[in-house]
Amino acid sequence: MRFTPTRAAGLAQLDAFNAGGAAHYGQRRNFDLGAKDHSNVSQLSPWIRHRLITEEQVLTRIAKTHDLTQMTSFVQEVFWRGYFKGALQHRPSIWDHYLAGVDRAHDAVGTLYADAICGRTGIACFDHWRDELVTTGYLHNHARMWFASIWIFTLRLPWELGADFFLTHLLDADPASNTLSWRWVGGLHTKGKTYLASAENIARFTDGRFNPVGQLALTAEPLVEPFEHPLVPLATPPRMPLDDALLVITKEDCTPRTFMTGDPRGLLGIVHPDTGMSADFSRGAVEQASADIVATHDWAGQIAEAANRAGTAQVVTAWAPVGPVASALATAQSTLRKEGITLSQGQRRFDGLTWPHATAGFFKLKKKIPQILRDLDLAKPPAN
Ligand SMILES: Cc1cc2nc3c(=O)[nH]c(=O)nc-3n(C[C@H](O)[C@H](O)[C@H](O)COP(=O)(O)OP(=O)(O)OC[C@H]3O[C@@H](n4cnc5c(N)ncnc54)[C@H](O)[C@@H]3O)c2cc1C
């Protein structure tokens, strides 16, 4: 595996990017030059997604060697993750509808779906990206956009199945970024605005490696949903000291001690019992963060047992945004409550500053980035 699920490996990748591709990111980031050379982008997403390293740490290190005001496209990309998390947090029904859509679509799949997920469509670039995804767990952002567009508008397959395929294989598999990006390509996120992959654009930004002329749809009729997803107000999380508590670590945040204060009485990692490259990365990340003390089944039972062992009825974890971990924690929470155990989630400052601005399009958050950087004390030019 090219990506190792440790904080040290994430920091090493960050240093390599900082010393190399970062300087030309704005000009070169849209080129997908193939799995052997993605050095024009950071490839940090597997670590950031699991918060082995955080957005704030990435920006802090980059700011030491670069003037962030000259790195606007990179800074904005880093904020896109927070934007998507905040957007899904505000409209959680999107996640439930996506899950129902996957189930519905699975009942009606045919050979074209099998060809797509096995890389046998005959569209060379698409089949290549499928292979790269399945063998490395990573795809360049532009390749993800092209792949999703071809999936939806050329192959005319249900977007939910494509999103599900990505979630299974991406090491950075993220319910918010993935679901909302697929919806964005299909015209459901920014209503009526679709992303159409063209042969010309693919040829240009793959440096001529592919040119699927005559193979792609030439129009992209937006997908439609006959309802609005309601906007739900964000909860205000309390401050979360760790003293006297059991600290639970999930794949949503593998370094909670970088923002929670105090000494926990015990530590427990929890993961889903899934297998595959994406799940293996998550499990590795949680295992190294929780000293290998990991529960895979019956989260409520295992948390209660660990809390009893630690002699506490307080359980603390980092905030799990909308997705499978949040759902499983909500289920565990009601069982734990009956046993007199409190499970609380603490939120990072970065999320608290970012998510409230994700009620509409990215532009609203983009306008706030300079202020958020000042709030995080990141707006200074590099000291040299
Ligand atoms: C259809 C589709 C599905 C996607 N699914 C996921 C997913 O499951 N998980 C995921 O983390 N990203 C997803 N993305 C977003 C984006 O493609 C990846 O975050 C990015 O390509 C990661 O590579 P990188 O670290 O080299 O990015 P860089 O270009 O180096 O960007 C730096 C960091 O900024 C953030 N970032 C950059 N672009 C985006 C973006 N468009 N949206 C959100 N954050 C971004 C990431 O944390 C990334 O590590 C998806 C995009 C599309 C179009």
The ligand as an ORCA input file, in Angstrom:
! r2SCAN-3c Opt
* xyz 0 1
  C     -17.139     12.255     -7.404
  C     -16.196     12.683     -6.322
  C     -16.096     11.937     -5.161
  C     -15.236     12.334     -4.138
  N     -15.158     11.560     -2.998
  C     -14.344     11.948     -1.992
  C     -14.250     11.175     -0.804
  O     -14.921     10.160     -0.615
  N     -13.394     11.583      0.150
  C     -12.628     12.718      0.003
  O     -11.847     13.028      0.910
  N     -12.727     13.480     -1.091
  C     -13.552     13.133     -2.094
  N     -13.632     13.903     -3.223
  C     -12.948     15.215     -3.236
  C     -11.541     15.251     -3.846
  O     -11.521     14.582     -5.068
  C     -10.471     14.644     -2.944
  O     -10.559     15.144     -1.629
  C      -9.070     14.977     -3.480
  O      -8.946     14.558     -4.809
  C      -8.049     14.302     -2.608
  O      -6.780     14.313     -3.212
  P      -5.604     15.197     -2.661
  O      -5.428     14.957     -1.202
  O      -4.413     14.933     -3.523
  O      -6.172     16.650     -2.905
  P      -5.488     18.068     -3.052
  O      -5.867     18.582     -4.381
  O      -4.050     18.021     -2.733
  O      -6.262     18.948     -1.979
  C      -5.799     19.105     -0.628
  C      -6.890     18.660      0.333
  O      -8.045     19.464      0.166
  C      -9.235     18.674      0.319
  N      -9.947     18.660     -0.955
  C      -9.442     18.886     -2.176
  N     -10.416     18.861     -3.108
  C     -11.552     18.600     -2.466
  C     -12.901     18.461     -2.873
  N     -13.280     18.619     -4.141
  N     -13.817     18.160     -1.940
  C     -13.464     18.020     -0.634
  N     -12.202     18.163     -0.183
  C     -11.265     18.448     -1.088
  C      -8.773     17.282      0.709
  O      -8.756     17.156      2.103
  C      -7.370     17.223      0.121
  O      -6.558     16.304      0.760
  C     -14.477     13.522     -4.276
  C     -14.584     14.271     -5.445
  C     -15.424     13.859     -6.461
  C     -15.509     14.678     -7.714
*
